[in-house]
Amino acid sequence: MRWSLPFLIASLLTLGLVLASSAAARHFHDSSPAPRSKAVQVGCGRPTTLRLRRFEDGSAWLLCGNRVIVRVSVPG
C-alpha cells in the first residue's frame, strides 16, 4: 500500500496538468465557425415529377419533368 501512494500522487498531478493545459488551449482557441457557403434553392412546380439521373462518371442531373434544374459534376 505504501509503495502505491507515490504512483497515485504522480498520476493525479499528471491528470491535473493535462486538464489545465486543455482548458488553457480551449481558452485561446478561436471558436468562431468557418464561413459557410449559401445553399442554392431551386423550385419545381410539380414535385411529383422530380427525378435524379445519374451518370457513370459520378455526375448527376436533377430533373423537374423534362427540364434540368440542377447539374452536379465530379471534378477530375
N, C-alpha and C positions, 0 to 999 in steps of 0.2 A: 504494500500500500504506500509505503514511504517513497519508493522509487518512482511511482506513477505521478506523484504530485508535481514534480518539475515538468513532466510532459504535459500535464493538464494546464499548468500556468503558461507554458510556451504556446500551446495550441490556442488558448484564449487570447493571448497577445497577438498571435498571427491573425486570428479571426477579427480582432479589433482593428488591426492595420488594414486588412482587406476591406472591411466595411467603411472605414474612414476614407480610404483612397477612392472607393467607388462613389461615395457621397460627394467628395470634392470634384471628381470627374463629372458627375451629373450636374453639379452646380455651375461649372464653367462651360458645359456643352451647350451649343446653340440648338435650342429645341424648336426653332421655327420650322414649319413644314416646307418641303420643297414646292416650288410653284407648279401648279397643275395646269395642264392644257384644258381648254374649254371643250366640252363634249359637243359634237355636232348633232343637232336634232333634225331628223327627216320625217316627213309625213307621208301617209298613204291614205287616199280617200276610201279605199276598200281593203281593210286589214285582212280580210279572209283570202285575198289574192296574193299576200306576201309569200315569197318563196326564196330560198337560198340556192344558188347554183354554184357548185364548187368545181374547180379545175385541177388537173393533175399537178400543176406547178405550185399549188397551195393557195393561189388567189381565189377570189370568190366575188360574185355579184349578188346583191340583194335586189330582187325584182318586186315591183308592185304591178301586177298584171303583166304587160309586155314591156313596161318601162323600167330601165335600170336606174335605181335611186342611190345605190352605194356600190362603189368598186373598192375592193380590198386587194392590194398587191403584196407580194412577198419579195423583199429585196434579195438580190443575188442571182 
